[in-house]
């Protein structure tokens, strides 16, 4: 993968940074983007001397953002081989409690923005390129309270599959990564709450946390030639929660009050 160029949206967040680091460790030059210029600058400083990383601060939903981001990558690094649609909105709730404002935010950030970025990137990509979506297990199974969040994550799967079908003949692959809840600074606050343990940890066969590095490593694999015949796929990184009926023994044998 050395010498390839990637765009990573939401690059300054926990998962985004892990993706940048995983790609950078394999010699990929990364153009990161996001709304927080200060965080992106901090990441650039941290990577100095270890990975080729630059950034452009941009709001993904802005009209001019897709062209600015793609042009920044090509101007800085000369090409574009990998697009990682990682930015998203974690705004969810029951359908009957979802306001138009909530709906518009989630649709704009998690569906409209990646669609428009793919549209801008595809004409610049050649055979061997790869487009990836960082979605969620909530896009592949029903979740109470998922609302608009689950809807757009499922919508990303449709977009990914369409890109795989339409651009595969050009040698462009597209895949969707569906993480379970990942332990980051954002999720630390509720990670050990009993209600979260019951709905997540006790239903997951692999008894360890899902980390941002797990997602970064999957991105690096799918973007590489090692996955050169993998396209149109939804791949869960979830410890088995989405495909098993596992219940932890302690929960299964608990006495009801």
N, C-alpha and C positions, 0 to 999 in steps of 0.2 A: 504493500500500500504506500510505500515511500514515494513522496512526490505528488500524491493525489491532493486535491483541494476539496474541503468540505465547508458547508454553511451549517451552523447549528443555531437554531433559535432558542430563546430562553437560556442562553449559555451561562448566565451568572447564577442560576439556581443550583440546588443540590444535585439534581439529576443532570442538568445541563453541563455543569462543571465536570462531572464524572465522565460524560460523553466526550467533552473536549480533551480531557486527560487521556482517555483510552485511545482516541484517534491520534492525538499528538505523540503518544508513546510508540505508535507504529509508523511514525514518519509522515503522517498526514498534516498538511497545512490547513489551519482552521480559521475561518472568519466567523466569529461569534457575534450574535446580535441580541438585543434586548432593550428594555426601556431605561435601565439603570446604568448610566455611563460610569458612575463611580465604582460600582461592583465589577463591571467589565474591565475597567482599568486596573483594579486590584488583582483580578485574575491574570491579566496580561503580565503584570509585574511578577506575580508568583511563578509564572511559567517561563520567565525570561531565561534564556540559555538552555532550556530543556525541551521546548516545543515551539514550532512556528505558529504563533497565534496573534491575530489582530482582531479588532472589533469595530462595529458601527452601531451606535446607539440609535434605535428606531422603534417606534410603536408599530407592532405588526399589523394593526388594523388601519393604519393611515394609508390613504390612497396611493401615495408615492413610494411606500415602504418596499414592496417587492422588487421594483426596478432598482432602487437604491442599494438594497442588500446584495442582489446578484451582481450589479456593476462594481460594488466595493470588493467583492471576492475576486472578480476577474481583473480589476485594476491592480489589486495588491498582489495576487498570486498567479494570474495569467490563465486560469481555467476554472472549471467547476465540475467535480466528479460525484460529489455526495451531498445530498440535502437531507438534513435531519430536522423534521418538524416536531420540535419538542415543547415549544411554548404552549401554554394552555391556561384555562381558568378553572379553578377548583370551587366553582359556585354551583351548589346543588341543593335540591329539596324536592318534596313531593310535587307532582304536577299541578295539583290544585292550589298550591302555595307559591308557585313560580310566577313572579311578576314579569311584565313585558321587558322591564329593565334588565332583570336577571337573564331572561331568554336572549335578549339582544347581545348582552355581553358575552355569553358563552358561545353563541353562534358566531359572533364576530371574531373572537380570539381563536377558537378551537376548530372552526370549520371554514369560514370565509377566508381568513388570513392564510391558512396553509394551502387552500385551493389556489388563491391568487399567487402565492409564492411559487408553487409548482408550475403554474402557468408561465411565470416569468423565467423560471430556471430551465424548463424542458428544452427550449430552443437552443440553449447554450451547452447542453449536455450531449456527450457522444457515447458510443458503445462502451460498455463496462462501467457506466455510471449507475448510481443507486439512489433511490428516494426512500426514506424511512419515516414512519410515523410513530411517535411515542404516545400510545393510547392508554388504555386501562382495561383490566378485566371487567370493569363495569360496562364496557362496550360489547362484551361477548356473552354476558348473562344478566338476567334481570336482578336489580338490586332495589329494595325499598328505599325511597327517597332519592333515587338517582336522577330523576327528572331530566332536565335539559342536558345535564352533564353526560348521562348515559346515552342520550340521543345523539349528541355530536360525536362521541367516541365510536358509536356504531356507524355513523356517517363517514368517519374517516376510513373505516374498513372498506366501504363502498368506493370511496375515492381511490384508495390504494389498489384495489382489485381492478378498477377501470384503467388506471395508469399501467398496471402490469400487462393488461390485455392490449392496450392501444400502442404502447411504446416498446413492448418486448422485442418486436421485430427489428428495432434499432439497437438492441442490446442493452436497453435500460431496464433495470429491475426495480421492483417496489415491494416493500414488506411492512408489516405492522407489528410492533412490539407491544404486548399487553402486560404491563407490570401489575402486580398486586400493590397494596399500599407499601411504599418504600420508606424506610426509616431515614428521615432527614431532620434538620432543625425545625421544619414546619410541623412535622408529625410527632416530634418528641413529647409535646405537651400532653397528648392523649394516649401515647403508646402503651402505657401500663395500666390504663383504666380498665376496670373489670368488664364493662360493656364492650370495649374494643377487643379485649382478649377473647371474649366469647364469640364475637363475630368474625374474628380474623385468626388469631394464633391457634385457637382450639379446633379450627377447621382446616388447618394447613398441615399436610403430612410431614414436610421437612421442618424440623424444629429449630429454625434459626431465622433471624431477621432478613428480609430482602433489603439489600443495600443499593445505593446509587451506583456503586462499582459493578454490580450484577447487570444493570441496564447498560452501562457504558461498554462492558465487555461484549454484550449481545449486539450492540450497534456496530462495534468494530468488526465482529465476525460477519454480520450480514452485509456490511459494506465491502468486505474483502472478496477476493477471488475464491477463497475457500468455500464461500456460499454462492459461487457463480452460477449454479443451476437452481437457486432458490428464489422464487418470485411469486407474488400474489398470495403470500402466506400471512396468517395471523399467528404469531408465536407468543405464547404466554410465558412470562417469567414470574411465576407465582407460587412456587413450592408445591404445586399440585392442587391448589384450592379450587380451580375452575373445572377440573375433570374427575374429581373423586368425591366420594361421600364420606370422607374421613371425619371422624370426631375423636378428639383426644380422649384417652381412657378416663382421665380424671373427670371430664365433662360427661362422658357417656355413663359413668357409674355414679354420678352425683345423685343424691337423694333430693327429691322435690320437697319443698317446704309446704 
